[in-house]
Amino acid sequence: MVTTYKRKNFPNFSYEKKVWKKGFRIVAGCDEVGRGCLAGPVVCGCVAFDKRTLKKVFHNYIPKIDDSKKLSPKQRDVANKWIRKNCLTWGVGIGTVAEINKGGIVSATSSGFRRAVANASLRLKARVNFILVDAFYIPYVRGLNRPLFNAKKANAKKGKAKISGKQLAIINGDEKSFSIAAASIIAKVYRDKMMILLAAEKKYKSYGWDKNKGYGTKIHIDALKKLGPTKLHRKKFITKYLS
C-alpha cells in the first residue's frame, strides 16, 4: 500500500493562483530531467491543472507530489498515474542526443521544452496560456514570450513574483510550484522507462542504464573506458573519461 499525505510544506499552487488571477486560464508547469547525464536524451515535462483541482488537493489525501529527485521510484510511478488522471493536460518533449552533441545541452533542453508545451496544447486541443518554469526561461515558445526582468530578483519571495510576459522562471521551482513538481515527475518516469528499454538492447547492456539511467556511475564510466562511447553518449560530457 502506498502512503498518501496531506498538503503541507510541499509544492503548492501559490504561483498558479497569482497567474490565474491575471486572467490566464491554462497555466502549465515545466521542468526537465537528465540534464547532467552522460548518455541519453534530456526529457522535458509540461503539466497544467484546472482551478478545481485545488479543492481535491488540499482537502484529500493524494500521492506525494514533490521534486522528482526526492521521491522513490514507486512514489513517482503512483504520482505519475495520479497526475495524468487529474491534470487538465500534460505533455512530454525530448531534446535528442544528436541535438545535444550539435548545439549543446541548453539548446537541446529548450527544444525539449517547446515540444513538451506543444504536446500539452495538442492533447488539450487548446493552447497553453502561461508557463511556470524551473529556474530559467524558454526562448522562442510560440505565443509565450519571456518577460524583460531579472528572474532571481522577481522571485526573491515565494509566491510574490511580479507577472510580466507569459513565462515565469522560479528558482527551485520544483520545490515550490505544484505544477512544476508534477512536470518533473512525468518527465522523470518517462525518461527512466526509456533508459530501461534501451538498456535491454545488447549493444547497450554493459553500461548499466537500467540502474544508472545514463548518469556517470562507476559501472557506466568503467564500461565507457573499456568499450568506448555509443551513439547515445554525449560527446562533450564524456571527453574527460576517454582522455
C-alpha positions, 0 to 999 in steps of 0.5 A: 500500500502506498502512503498518501499525505496531506498538503503541507510544506510541499509544492503548492499552487501559490504561483498558479493562483497569482497567474490565474488571477491575471486572467490566464486560464491554462497555466502549465508547469515545466521542468526537465530531467537528465540534464547532467547525464552522460548518455541519453536524451534530456526529457522535458515535462509540461503539466497544467491543472484546472482551478478545481483541482485545488479543492481535491488537493488540499482537502484529500489525501493524494500521492506525494507530489514533490521534486522528482529527485526526492521521491522513490521510484514507486512514489513517482510511478503512483504520482505519475498515474495520479497526475495524468488522471487529474491534470487538465493536460500534460505533455512530454518533449525530448531534446535528442542526443544528436541535438545535444552533441550539435548545439549543446545541452541548453539548446537541446533542453529548450527544444525539449521544452517547446515540444513538451508545451506543444504536446500539452496544447495538442492533447488539450486541443487548446493552447497553453496560456502561461508557463511556470518554469524551473529556474530559467526561461524558454526562448522562442515558445510560440505565443509565450514570450519571456518577460524583460526582468531579472528572474532571481530578483522577481522571485526573491519571495515565494509566491510574490513574483511580479507577472510580466510576459507569459513565462515565469522562471522560479528558482527551485521551482520544483520545490515550490510550484505544484505544477512544476513538481508534477512536470518533473515527475512525468518527465522523470518516469518517462525518461527512466522507462526509456533508459530501461528499454534501451538498456535491454538492447545488447549493444547497450547492456554493459553500461548499466542504464537500467540502474544508472539511467545514463548518469556517470556511475562507476559501472557506466564510466568503467564500461565507457573506458573499456568499450568506448562511447555509443551513439547515445553518449554525449560527446562533450560530457564524456571527453574527460573519461576517454582522455 
